[in-house]
Amino acid sequence: MPKTRPQTFESALTELEKIVASMEAGQLSLEESLAAYKRGAELLKFCQGALAEVQQQVKILEADTLKNFSGADDSNG
């Protein structure tokens, strides 16, 4: 059964943690290990993308806040 795209960063991270735990337990067959590794790579890519989006949003918000803050200083002085 193919896995779907995670709905949230948190759900992806939770699934990734479960995959890592099952792989570390060493009880997966070779085929299961390969499938788990592939799914883990997909989840990692999803998480990295989500983090990159958030970082970009924070940069935009910070730039706007700093711009407004600088403008407020200029009008007071």
C-alpha positions as CSV (number, residue, x, y, z in Angstrom):
1,M,0.0,0.0,0.0
2,P,1.7,3.2,-1.1
3,K,2.0,6.0,1.5
4,T,0.5,9.4,0.9
5,R,2.0,12.8,1.3
6,P,2.0,13.8,5.0
7,Q,-0.6,16.4,6.0
8,T,1.7,18.3,8.4
9,F,5.3,18.7,9.4
10,E,4.5,17.1,12.8
11,S,2.8,14.0,11.3
12,A,5.8,13.5,8.9
13,L,8.2,13.8,11.8
14,T,6.2,11.3,13.9
15,E,6.2,8.8,11.1
16,L,9.9,9.3,10.4
17,E,10.7,8.7,14.1
18,K,8.7,5.4,14.0
19,I,10.5,4.4,10.9
20,V,13.9,5.1,12.5
21,A,12.9,3.1,15.6
22,S,11.8,0.1,13.6
23,M,15.0,0.1,11.5
24,E,17.1,0.5,14.6
25,A,15.3,-2.5,16.2
26,G,16.8,-4.6,13.4
27,Q,13.7,-6.8,12.9
28,L,12.8,-5.7,9.3
29,S,13.6,-7.9,6.4
30,L,15.8,-6.6,3.6
31,E,12.8,-5.6,1.5
32,E,11.1,-3.9,4.4
33,S,14.2,-2.1,5.3
34,L,14.6,-0.8,1.8
35,A,10.9,0.3,1.7
36,A,11.3,2.0,5.1
37,Y,14.5,3.8,3.9
38,K,12.7,5.1,0.8
39,R,9.7,6.3,2.9
40,G,12.1,7.9,5.4
41,A,13.8,9.8,2.5
42,E,10.4,11.0,1.3
43,L,9.5,12.2,4.7
44,L,12.8,13.9,5.2
45,K,12.4,15.7,2.0
46,F,8.9,16.8,3.0
47,C,10.2,18.1,6.4
48,Q,13.1,20.0,4.8
49,G,10.8,21.6,2.4
50,A,8.3,22.6,5.1
51,L,11.2,24.1,7.2
52,A,12.5,26.0,4.2
53,E,9.1,27.5,3.6
54,V,8.8,28.6,7.2
55,Q,12.3,30.1,7.2
56,Q,11.4,32.1,4.1
57,Q,8.2,33.4,5.7
58,V,10.2,34.4,8.9
59,K,12.7,36.3,6.7
60,I,9.9,38.2,5.0
61,L,8.2,38.9,8.4
62,E,11.5,40.0,9.9
63,A,12.3,42.3,7.0
64,D,8.9,43.9,7.2
65,T,9.2,44.3,11.0
66,L,12.6,45.8,10.8
67,K,11.5,48.1,8.0
68,N,8.6,49.3,10.0
69,F,10.7,49.6,13.1
70,S,13.3,51.8,11.3
71,G,10.5,53.9,9.9
72,A,9.1,54.5,13.4
73,D,12.6,55.6,14.6
74,D,12.9,58.0,11.8
75,S,9.6,59.7,12.5
76,N,10.4,60.2,16.2
77,G,13.8,61.7,15.7
